């Protein structure tokens, strides 16, 4: 479509209108005129086309104005649906959302190993879409969050140690065929939490940041210039195999020669560190025991030095169950350790997303793809 053509300009005006309604909520025609700079007639024509294409709808009248209340316009959520899936070692958790981001269907299925991954996901998606009043084939995007290494194109699972029932689900052709939907892709679970942090969490407004994840395993989600960075193969953020020294004295795992990071910061290693301090793992983190937290912070700081030194991000977000449990006390100790290095003094924040952040991030990621497609095409693509 040539730039400057009538169709191109119509699509630009439609996209501007859709993005305003998404970002600012319901607006009157007059408010859209002011925000887009379009004439009254041009705005009315844009709204007419978008309403005919079922991309927008009237959403009541503006309260509190003198004279007849003006119609409010809003996105028509039913114009597109997406699904986000969180795959864990114990369950599949599915949410279906409409174009506005409202969750309209959910399903969680326990998954004791082994199980048929394709059959179980198909059942969960069918239940969730039925609750939303649609079919799986109606979904514009399905994003599956996986605790493993996903290739850079999102269609091949390179490693699935935590969820062995998924080890044979690659490439995704058989899964797509079983679902009757080819708009399916996978994404690393920590990357999806980073998406949620960027949209609704501690990293809102940060152009570049790293989500450092500490839970059952260890990982990082990297966002550069507002987009996920997956690396050349999709292994960006798989930092558990990076070799580092163990900086602690009590409960040291390996010496100056170093070893894999996940052996000093995985859940079992953290529990062993707590035991070395004479503490239970849960009580050690939430109880604010200074000596234990100092050692845990030292290990986290070792993990972050390479990340900060190479990327120099605007922000590092400490996430995952262990970082959230450590809270402010852990964050302050990590910051103090890093302050003694010549690295840039990158701000540290503790994750603020709650609930199932992987599922929420999967929904957000799927919505971003669906919205980009719809907003770019406009009514010409309907």
VEXKOL-407368 format. One record per residue (C-alpha): x negated, y, z negated; residue in one letter. Coordinates in Angstrom, 2 decimals. Each point is the difference from the previous one (the first is absolute). Last residue first. Layout:
<recs>
- c1_c2_c3_type
- X_Y_Z_A
...
</recs>
This chain:
<recs>
- c1_c2_c3_type
- 11.78_-7.33_-8.07_X
- -3.49_0.90_1.22_X
- 0.95_3.25_1.68_X
- 1.79_1.02_-3.20_X
- -3.31_0.44_-1.76_X
- -2.93_-2.11_1.21_X
- -2.61_1.46_-2.34_X
- 2.39_0.19_-2.97_X
- 1.12_-3.60_0.48_X
- -3.48_-1.51_0.39_X
- -1.52_2.09_-2.75_X
- 2.96_-0.75_-2.25_X
- -0.36_-3.75_0.49_X
- -3.75_0.03_-0.69_X
- 0.30_2.20_-3.09_X
- 2.95_-2.07_-1.20_X
- -2.02_-3.22_0.16_X
- -2.76_1.63_-2.05_X
- 2.46_1.35_-2.56_X
- 1.71_-3.40_-0.33_X
- -3.34_-1.77_-0.42_X
- -1.04_2.61_-2.56_X
- 3.17_-0.66_-2.00_X
- -0.63_-3.74_0.15_X
- -3.60_0.44_-1.15_X
- 0.99_2.55_-2.65_X
- 2.47_-2.34_-1.69_X
- 1.07_2.23_-2.87_X
- -2.07_3.07_-0.79_X
- -2.29_2.37_1.85_X
- -2.04_2.32_-2.23_X
- -3.48_-1.42_0.54_X
- -2.67_1.50_-2.25_X
- -1.98_2.90_1.41_X
- -3.72_0.60_0.55_X
- -1.46_3.18_1.49_X
- -3.17_-0.45_2.06_X
- -3.06_1.53_-1.61_X
- -2.29_-0.56_2.98_X
- -2.64_-2.56_-0.89_X
- -3.21_0.92_-1.81_X
- 0.98_-2.31_-2.89_X
- 0.73_0.88_-3.64_X
- 3.48_1.25_0.87_X
- 0.83_-3.50_1.27_X
- -0.21_-1.45_-3.49_X
- 2.12_2.83_-1.46_X
- 2.62_-0.46_2.72_X
- 0.23_-3.72_-0.80_X
- 0.44_0.82_-3.69_X
- 2.73_2.54_0.73_X
- 1.87_-2.41_2.26_X
- -0.12_-2.79_-2.59_X
- 1.47_2.16_-2.77_X
- 2.56_1.58_2.35_X
- 1.55_-3.29_0.97_X
- -1.60_-3.34_-0.87_X
- 3.28_-1.76_0.70_X
- 0.28_1.74_3.36_X
- -3.56_-1.02_0.85_X
- 0.70_-3.61_-0.98_X
- 3.35_-0.31_1.81_X
- -1.19_1.50_3.29_X
- -1.07_3.55_0.72_X
- -2.79_2.50_-0.60_X
- 0.46_2.73_2.61_X
- -3.19_1.55_1.40_X
- 0.36_3.46_1.51_X
- -1.26_2.31_2.75_X
- -2.19_-2.78_1.35_X
- -3.82_0.05_0.29_X
- 0.11_-3.12_2.24_X
- -3.46_-1.55_-0.39_X
- -1.04_1.18_-3.46_X
- 3.53_-0.19_-1.38_X
- 0.50_-3.62_1.03_X
- -3.54_-1.00_-0.95_X
- 0.29_1.53_-3.47_X
- 3.51_-1.32_-0.57_X
- -0.83_-3.61_-0.86_X
- -2.75_1.05_-2.41_X
- 2.47_2.41_-1.63_X
- 2.49_-2.85_-0.47_X
- -2.67_-2.06_-1.75_X
- -0.94_2.86_-2.31_X
- 3.68_0.68_-0.70_X
- 0.46_-3.61_-1.15_X
- -3.00_0.37_-2.30_X
- 1.27_3.27_-1.48_X
- 3.51_-1.44_-0.30_X
- -1.35_-2.93_-2.02_X
- -1.98_2.23_-2.34_X
- 2.85_2.51_-0.47_X
- 2.90_-2.40_-0.70_X
- 2.98_1.83_1.56_X
- 2.59_-2.55_-1.07_X
- 1.46_-0.30_3.49_X
- -3.17_-1.44_1.53_X
- -1.33_-2.15_-2.84_X
- 3.47_-1.06_-1.14_X
- 0.78_-1.54_3.36_X
- -3.34_-1.82_0.30_X
- -0.19_-1.29_-3.58_X
- -2.91_1.42_-1.95_X
- -3.26_-1.14_-1.58_X
- -2.12_2.24_2.22_X
- -1.17_-3.04_1.97_X
- 3.67_-0.97_0.25_X
- 0.77_3.32_1.66_X
- -2.80_-0.56_2.51_X
- 1.35_-3.49_0.71_X
- 3.47_1.43_0.66_X
- -1.55_2.56_2.36_X
- -1.85_-2.79_1.83_X
- 3.18_-2.08_0.31_X
- 1.93_2.97_1.41_X
- -2.69_0.80_2.55_X
- -2.46_2.77_-0.86_X
- -3.35_-1.72_-0.68_X
- 0.28_-2.94_2.41_X
- 2.01_2.09_2.48_X
- -3.02_2.24_0.50_X
- -2.11_-2.80_1.40_X
- -3.47_-0.40_-1.55_X
- -2.96_1.98_-1.22_X
- -3.76_-0.56_-0.18_X
- 0.00_2.21_-3.09_X
- 1.83_-2.64_-2.05_X
- 3.20_-1.98_0.24_X
- 3.17_-0.42_-2.05_X
- -0.78_2.27_-2.96_X
- 2.36_-0.59_-2.91_X
- -1.41_2.82_-2.11_X
- -2.84_1.83_1.74_X
- 1.87_1.68_2.85_X
- -1.19_1.34_3.38_X
- 0.57_-3.20_2.03_X
- -1.99_0.52_3.20_X
- 1.84_0.26_3.35_X
- 0.59_-2.23_3.04_X
- 3.11_0.88_2.04_X
- 2.23_-3.08_0.28_X
- 2.97_1.58_-1.79_X
- -0.13_3.09_2.22_X
- 2.61_-1.04_2.56_X
- 0.95_3.67_0.56_X
- -0.63_-0.07_3.76_X
- 0.39_-3.58_1.19_X
- 2.34_0.77_2.91_X
- -2.61_-0.89_2.63_X
- -1.38_3.40_1.10_X
- 1.02_1.83_-3.16_X
- 3.51_0.16_-1.46_X
- 0.23_3.73_-0.67_X
- 3.58_0.99_-0.84_X
- 0.95_3.44_1.28_X
- 0.30_3.45_-1.59_X
- -3.42_1.25_0.99_X
- -1.63_-3.10_-1.48_X
- 1.94_-2.38_-2.26_X
- -1.90_-2.93_-1.51_X
- 1.61_-2.79_-2.03_X
- -2.35_-1.78_-2.35_X
- -0.23_-3.46_-1.47_X
- -0.38_-2.07_-3.13_X
- 1.85_-3.13_-1.02_X
- 2.54_-0.94_-2.65_X
- 0.23_3.73_-0.58_X
- -2.33_2.89_0.76_X
- 0.72_2.09_3.09_X
- -2.06_3.06_0.95_X
- 2.16_2.21_2.22_X
- -2.36_2.17_2.02_X
- 0.87_3.47_1.24_X
- 0.01_2.27_3.03_X
- 2.56_2.69_0.85_X
- 1.22_0.25_-3.60_X
- 3.39_1.75_-0.16_X
- 1.76_-2.87_-1.79_X
- -2.77_-2.22_-1.37_X
- 1.48_-0.60_-3.46_X
- 3.15_-1.58_1.33_X
- 2.91_0.53_2.39_X
- -1.26_-0.03_3.60_X
- -3.76_-0.47_-0.40_X
- 0.36_-2.33_-2.99_X
- 2.52_-2.07_1.99_X
- -2.41_-0.28_2.92_X
- -2.79_-1.00_-2.41_X
- 2.29_-2.72_-1.36_X
- 0.30_-1.20_3.59_X
- -3.77_-0.17_0.39_X
- -0.16_-2.05_-3.19_X
- 2.44_-2.53_1.51_X
- -1.91_-0.49_3.24_X
- 2.28_0.47_2.98_X
- 1.96_-2.39_2.18_X
- 2.09_0.65_3.10_X
- 3.45_-0.82_1.31_X
- 1.78_1.77_2.87_X
- 0.44_-3.25_1.96_X
- 3.39_-0.83_-1.52_X
- 1.93_-3.25_0.40_X
- -1.21_-0.95_-3.47_X
- -1.22_-3.44_1.07_X
- -1.61_1.44_3.14_X
- -1.78_2.70_-1.98_X
- -1.31_-2.59_-2.43_X
- -1.16_-2.28_2.84_X
- -1.79_2.91_1.74_X
- -1.68_1.38_-3.13_X
- -3.52_-1.27_0.63_X
- -0.31_-1.32_-2.55_X
- 2.26_-1.51_-2.63_X
- -2.26_-2.96_-0.82_X
- -1.45_1.43_-3.24_X
- 3.39_1.24_-1.17_X
- 0.68_-2.92_-2.36_X
- -3.45_0.67_-1.45_X
- 1.10_3.27_-1.66_X
- -2.92_1.15_-2.22_X
- -2.68_-1.19_2.43_X
- 1.66_1.54_3.05_X
- -2.82_1.04_2.34_X
- -0.02_1.11_3.65_X
- 3.75_0.64_0.27_X
- 0.66_1.04_3.60_X
- 2.44_2.48_1.50_X
- -0.81_3.23_-1.83_X
- -2.22_1.42_2.75_X
- -2.98_0.51_-2.35_X
- 0.05_-3.59_-1.19_X
- 1.57_-0.75_-3.38_X
- -2.15_-1.13_-2.92_X
- 2.08_-1.18_-2.94_X
- 2.65_0.93_-2.54_X
- 2.56_0.61_2.78_X
- 2.55_2.79_0.51_X
- 2.37_-0.85_2.85_X
- 1.37_2.90_2.07_X
- 3.15_-0.58_2.04_X
- 0.93_2.72_2.49_X
- 3.04_0.91_2.12_X
- 2.22_-2.48_-1.86_X
- 3.09_-0.99_2.02_X
- -1.32_-3.53_0.67_X
- 0.16_-0.67_-3.75_X
- 3.75_0.67_0.08_X
- 2.01_2.91_-1.43_X
- 2.46_0.71_-2.82_X
- -2.65_1.05_-2.52_X
- 0.74_-3.01_-2.23_X
- -0.28_-2.17_3.13_X
- -3.40_1.60_0.63_X
- -1.26_-1.04_-3.43_X
- 1.34_-3.57_0.21_X
- -1.38_-0.53_3.51_X
- -3.35_1.48_-1.00_X
- -0.28_-2.41_-2.95_X
- 1.00_-3.01_2.10_X
- -2.47_0.86_2.77_X
- -2.73_0.53_-2.56_X
- 0.68_-3.45_-1.47_X
- 0.05_-1.77_3.38_X
- -3.19_1.69_1.20_X
- -1.91_-0.60_-3.23_X
- 0.98_-3.65_-0.45_X
- -0.95_-0.65_-3.62_X
- -2.90_-1.30_-2.06_X
- -0.14_1.62_-2.44_X
- 2.80_1.40_-2.16_X
- 1.74_2.77_1.92_X
- 2.62_1.99_-1.93_X
- 2.33_1.87_2.39_X
- 0.76_3.72_-0.32_X
- 2.62_1.62_2.21_X
- 0.97_3.62_0.65_X
- 2.32_2.04_2.22_X
- 0.87_3.68_0.56_X
- -3.10_1.74_-1.33_X
- 0.23_3.65_1.10_X
- -3.02_1.09_2.02_X
- 1.91_2.42_2.25_X
- -0.34_-2.35_2.98_X
- 1.63_-2.87_-1.90_X
- -1.81_-2.27_-2.43_X
- -0.20_-3.79_-0.44_X
- -1.93_-1.38_-2.97_X
- -1.62_-3.43_-0.35_X
- -1.89_-1.64_-2.88_X
- -1.58_-3.39_0.66_X
- -1.14_-1.71_-3.18_X
- -2.69_-1.69_-2.13_X
- -3.36_0.40_1.75_X
- 1.19_3.37_1.35_X
- 1.45_1.06_3.36_X
- 1.59_3.45_-0.08_X
- 2.30_0.67_2.94_X
- 1.21_3.32_1.44_X
- 2.91_0.10_2.42_X
- 1.14_2.63_2.48_X
- 3.32_1.40_1.19_X
- 0.81_2.65_2.60_X
- 2.92_2.16_1.11_X
- 1.97_-0.90_-3.14_X
- -1.81_2.71_-1.96_X
- 1.65_2.75_2.02_X
- -2.22_2.95_-0.84_X
- 1.85_2.95_-1.48_X
- 1.97_3.04_1.12_X
- 1.92_2.24_-2.38_X
- 3.12_1.72_1.30_X
- 0.44_3.62_-1.00_X
- 2.39_1.07_-2.77_X
- 2.65_2.47_1.09_X
- -0.48_3.30_-1.79_X
- -2.68_0.67_-2.59_X
- -2.45_-2.83_-0.60_X
- -0.17_-2.14_-3.17_X
- 0.17_-3.45_1.55_X
- -1.26_-0.99_3.44_X
- 2.46_-2.37_1.66_X
- -0.02_-3.77_0.40_X
- -2.57_-2.21_1.68_X
- 0.46_0.42_3.73_X
- -1.98_-2.60_1.87_X
- -3.44_-0.49_1.51_X
- -1.69_-2.71_2.08_X
- 3.23_-1.51_1.31_X
- -0.95_0.77_3.63_X
- 3.10_2.21_0.32_X
- -1.02_1.75_-3.22_X
- -3.51_0.64_1.33_X
- 1.34_1.44_3.25_X
- 2.50_2.27_-1.74_X
- -2.58_1.09_-2.55_X
- -2.43_1.03_2.75_X
- 2.82_1.85_1.82_X
- 1.01_1.90_-3.13_X
- -3.62_0.97_-0.61_X
- -0.35_1.26_3.60_X
- 3.21_2.06_-0.27_X
- -1.01_1.60_-3.30_X
- -3.45_0.75_1.33_X
- -3.02_-2.02_-1.05_X
- -2.58_1.26_-2.48_X
- -0.21_-3.45_-1.60_X
- 0.41_1.08_-3.64_X
- 2.48_2.83_0.62_X
- 2.18_-1.95_2.41_X
- -0.13_-3.03_-2.31_X
- 1.23_2.15_-2.89_X
- 2.84_1.28_2.15_X
- 0.95_-3.52_1.05_X
- 0.22_-0.93_-3.67_X
- -2.57_-2.24_-1.65_X
- 0.10_-3.38_-1.78_X
- -3.38_-1.20_-1.27_X
- -3.20_1.98_0.22_X
- -2.52_-2.49_1.36_X
- 2.25_-2.31_1.99_X
- 2.30_2.76_1.25_X
- -3.02_2.08_0.98_X
- -1.63_-2.97_1.76_X
- 3.18_-0.69_1.98_X
- 0.32_3.62_1.11_X
- -3.64_0.25_1.10_X
- 0.35_-3.30_1.85_X
- 3.09_1.19_1.84_X
- -1.70_3.23_1.03_X
- -3.02_-1.92_1.30_X
- 2.26_-2.44_1.86_X
- 1.86_2.85_1.69_X
- -3.32_1.59_0.97_X
- -1.19_-3.24_1.63_X
- 3.30_-0.44_1.85_X
- -0.13_3.58_1.30_X
- -3.59_-0.50_1.22_X
- -2.68_2.05_-1.75_X
- -2.33_-2.93_-0.58_X
- 0.56_-2.63_2.68_X
- 1.80_-3.23_-1.12_X
</recs>
